């Protein structure tokens, strides 16, 4: 792909998200989502590989169906209320349709089946974009329409997502699929709190994007596509090996790392709202996620795979990718918990 084509596609990707995030008319929001979807398709399928083509097709079909549902729900709302304003969606049918469409866009359970397959068929960099940037536009719509969405459906979907995100990742050996199930679990936490406290959902989203970016960059630098590959990451860089372990523990939500902050606050808020059963189920399901994070942390840092003399000196080579983004996101991934009082204020 030529640099000009790449620049146009990346610009369109960013523009689509910005249009959706800043629009108050349903048609403009839909146009932004469509632009976003059409921009990511060439990025997924540019590998000219059957798996990449399959991933692009699955992504296109799922996102098209979700966009059609959003357009249908907004049309029903405009028909009933006479306005295309996003914040004025008062029809219950439209609200349920919109909730389902946004869940499909994000990959919430039970409409999560496309996410692990699409990520597995993409490159690591594309998987990073799908896991982070592509969540911004639907999350912006969820934030704007939080008062109109169905709280019951979102809470049940969120709880189910955390459970499936934990269960699904247990059986995986591919790091991209593990990160996909990790994404499903994290989005479950965000969906559960979205209609109760929107600012907490946005904080969780920012921390999730930061932690996932750090994790993907370390997987890219160490060229770890499977759990077996992570056993050789110590030959790339001892520092990255340690930071990978800490990032995995942060994703799992262990104190005193950053990942503990959103889980702690969300569980506290759910308990205050008398949703103790949901809070307990989500806390228990996060242990499932923690198990497969710990499994990767164990293979990365606590096992030394048999290696030849040539591979033991691999860490002497300079990294082929710039590490600026990794070094800027890592401190936020690991040491943001002491800033909790400032965030709460």
C-alpha positions, 0 to 999 in steps of 0.5 A: 500500500502506497504512503498516500493511500495509507494516509488517506485511509488513516485520515478517513478512519480518524475523520469518521470517529470525529464526525460520530463523536461530535454530531447531534443528528442521527444521519451524521452519526451514521455517516461517521460510523460508515466512514469508519467501517469502510476505512478499516476494511482495506487495512484488515485485508491488505495482507492478501491472505485468506484469513485476512480476507475472511476477517475483513468480510466478517467485520464488514457484515457485522458492522453493516448490520449494526449500522443498519440497526442504528439507522432503523432505530433512529428512523423509528425515533424520528417517525414517532417524535418528529426529530433527528436529535440524538439526545431526544430518542424517547421511543422504547423500541428505538432505545432497545434497537440502539442498545443492541446495535451499539453492543454489536458494534462494540462486541459485547456478549452475546454478539461478540463472536466476530471480535476474536476471529477478526483480530486473529485474521488481522496483523498485530497493528490492525488488531490494536486499531480494532481493539482501541480506536474502533471502540471510540465512536460507539462509546461516544454514541453510548455516552451521548444517549446514556439517559435513553439506553436500556439500563437492564439490557446493558447491565445483563450484557455487561455481566455476560461479557465479563463472564464470556471474556473470562471463559473464552480466553481460558482455552486460547493459545493465540495472543490476539484471541486472548486480547480479544477476549480481554477486550470483551471482558473490559467492555463488559465492565464499561457497559455495566456502569454506562447508564449509572455513571457515564464519567466512570465509563469514560475513565475506564475506556481511557485506561483500557485503551492505554493498557491495551496499547501498551500490551499490543506494542510489547507483543509487536516488539517481541514478535509474540503471536502465541503463548509459546512465542512469549517464552522467548521474549527475554531474548529481545529485551529483559526490560520488555519482559518485566514490563509485559508481566506488570502490564498483564497484572494491570490488565487483570486488575491487581493493586497497586497497578492502574487496572485496579482503579476502574474495577474498584470504583465500578464494584463500589458504585454497583454495590451502592446501587444495590446491584450486589449480585451483579458486582459479585458475578463480575468480580468472580469472572475477573478471576477467570481473566486474571488466570490467563493473564497470569499464564502469559506472565508465567511463560514470559518471565518465570520460564526459560525456554531452551535456546541456541547460542545465537538466539540468546544474543537477540536482545543486543539488536536494536528494535525495528519499531519506534518505542515512543508510544510504548514509553509514553503509555507504560507509566499510565498503565502501571502507576496511575493508582495514586492519582485516584483522589484527583480523578475522583475530584 
